[in-house]
Structures are given as C-alpha cells and as structure tokens.
Amino acid sequence: MVNPRKKWKFMRQSAPNTKRLGTRWKRPRGEHNKLLRRERGKGKLVSIGFGAPKELRYLHPSGLKEILISNIEGLKNVDPKTGAVRLSHSISKKKREEILKRAGELNIKVLNP
C-alpha cells in the first residue's frame, strides 16, 4: 500500500497574526504584496510544483483508490488490495445492507458504511 506524502499547509497572509482572517487560503492580489513577490520568510504561494506525485493522486488517506458504486454489480470491478468502495448517497437502507454484507464476504473496505 502506498502512503501519501505529507501535504503543504498554505495559509492566507497574516492569518497567524490576525484571528478573524482564519487559515483558509486566499491568493494575495496587491501590487506590493510581499507574499505575491515571493519574499523570503513570508510563506509559500500556491503553485503547480506543490502537487502530489501522479501515482499518489486521487487516493484515499488509507492509500486505496476510491470507487463510487450505486448497486451490488459495482462490487465485481473492485480489487480488495488496491481499491475501496464509497457508496452512493442515493442507495436505500435495504440495498445498503445487502451491499455491506456482500462487501464483507469479498473483503472489500467500505469507506462510508
């Protein structure tokens, strides 16, 4: 199983100093903004170079590939070693129980039982 690497935490400029701003990322837009000019010690600016490697993209934190299913037939295409199942929100309680039972028999991990 592949362990996804640690992700960067990008914070809005002055967020650590100003409580009301919050830590959510917002791109700096001012002409003289130090973060936008990439001055040292002012934090990191979001860019394409910080993306995860291709083999680690779209993986669940457990390292398994997420597969969305909406019926029992969807379990046939899942490899228990590399994939995990996420059940569609529109499945009824009765069908959900059937799918969970069948997934247990096939040793398939369900991410939202």
C-alpha positions as CSV (number, residue, x, y, z in Angstrom):
1,M,0.0,0.0,0.0
2,V,1.3,3.5,-0.9
3,N,1.4,6.0,1.9
4,P,0.6,9.5,0.6
5,R,3.2,12.1,1.5
6,K,2.6,15.0,3.8
7,K,0.8,17.9,2.2
8,W,1.7,21.5,2.5
9,K,-0.4,23.9,4.6
10,F,-1.0,27.1,2.7
11,M,-2.3,29.9,4.9
12,R,-3.7,33.3,4.0
13,Q,-1.1,36.1,4.6
14,S,-1.3,37.4,8.1
15,A,-3.6,34.6,9.2
16,P,-1.3,33.5,12.1
17,N,-1.3,37.1,13.4
18,T,-5.0,38.0,12.8
19,K,-7.6,35.7,14.3
20,R,-10.6,36.9,12.3
21,L,-9.0,36.1,9.0
22,G,-8.9,32.3,9.5
23,T,-6.4,29.9,7.9
24,R,-8.3,29.4,4.6
25,W,-6.1,30.1,1.6
26,K,-6.8,33.3,-0.4
27,R,-4.5,34.4,-3.1
28,P,-2.7,37.7,-2.5
29,R,-3.6,40.4,-5.1
30,G,-1.9,43.6,-4.1
31,E,0.8,45.2,-6.3
32,H,3.3,45.5,-3.4
33,N,2.3,42.3,-1.6
34,K,5.4,40.6,-0.1
35,L,3.9,37.1,-0.4
36,L,3.0,37.6,-4.1
37,R,6.5,38.9,-4.8
38,R,7.8,35.7,-3.0
39,E,10.0,37.4,-0.5
40,R,11.8,35.1,2.0
41,G,10.1,34.4,5.3
42,K,6.6,35.5,4.1
43,G,5.2,32.0,3.4
44,K,4.6,29.9,0.4
45,L,2.5,30.8,-2.6
46,V,0.3,28.0,-4.1
47,S,1.8,26.8,-7.4
48,I,1.7,23.6,-9.5
49,G,5.0,22.4,-8.2
50,F,3.5,21.6,-4.8
51,G,1.2,18.9,-6.3
52,A,1.3,15.3,-5.3
53,P,3.1,12.7,-7.5
54,K,0.9,11.1,-10.2
55,E,0.8,7.7,-8.5
56,L,-0.5,9.2,-5.3
57,R,-3.2,11.5,-6.7
58,Y,-6.9,10.7,-6.1
59,L,-6.1,8.2,-3.3
60,H,-7.9,7.9,0.0
61,P,-5.7,8.7,3.0
62,S,-5.6,4.9,3.6
63,G,-3.7,4.6,0.3
64,L,-6.6,2.9,-1.5
65,K,-8.3,4.1,-4.7
66,E,-11.9,5.2,-4.1
67,I,-14.6,3.6,-6.3
68,L,-18.1,5.0,-6.2
69,I,-20.8,2.4,-6.6
70,S,-24.6,2.5,-6.6
71,N,-25.5,-1.2,-6.8
72,I,-24.2,-4.7,-6.0
73,E,-22.9,-5.2,-9.5
74,G,-20.4,-2.4,-8.9
75,L,-18.5,-4.7,-6.4
76,K,-17.4,-7.0,-9.2
77,N,-14.9,-4.4,-10.6
78,V,-13.2,-3.8,-7.2
79,D,-9.8,-5.3,-6.3
80,P,-9.7,-5.5,-2.5
81,K,-5.9,-5.0,-2.4
82,T,-5.9,-1.7,-4.3
83,G,-9.4,-0.3,-4.1
84,A,-12.0,0.8,-1.6
85,V,-15.7,1.4,-2.1
86,R,-17.7,4.6,-1.4
87,L,-21.5,4.0,-1.5
88,S,-23.6,6.5,-3.4
89,H,-25.8,8.7,-1.2
90,S,-29.0,7.6,-3.1
91,I,-28.9,4.0,-2.1
92,S,-31.7,2.8,0.2
93,K,-31.1,1.3,3.6
94,K,-32.2,-2.1,2.4
95,K,-29.8,-2.2,-0.6
96,R,-27.1,-0.6,1.5
97,E,-27.2,-3.5,4.0
98,E,-27.1,-6.1,1.1
99,I,-24.0,-4.3,-0.4
100,L,-22.3,-4.2,3.0
101,K,-22.9,-7.9,3.5
102,R,-21.5,-8.8,0.1
103,A,-18.5,-6.5,0.5
104,G,-17.7,-8.2,3.8
105,E,-17.7,-11.6,2.0
106,L,-15.3,-10.2,-0.6
107,N,-13.1,-8.5,2.0
108,I,-13.7,-5.1,0.3
109,K,-13.3,-2.0,2.5
110,V,-16.3,0.3,2.6
111,L,-15.4,4.0,3.3
112,N,-18.9,5.2,4.3
113,P,-20.8,2.2,5.8
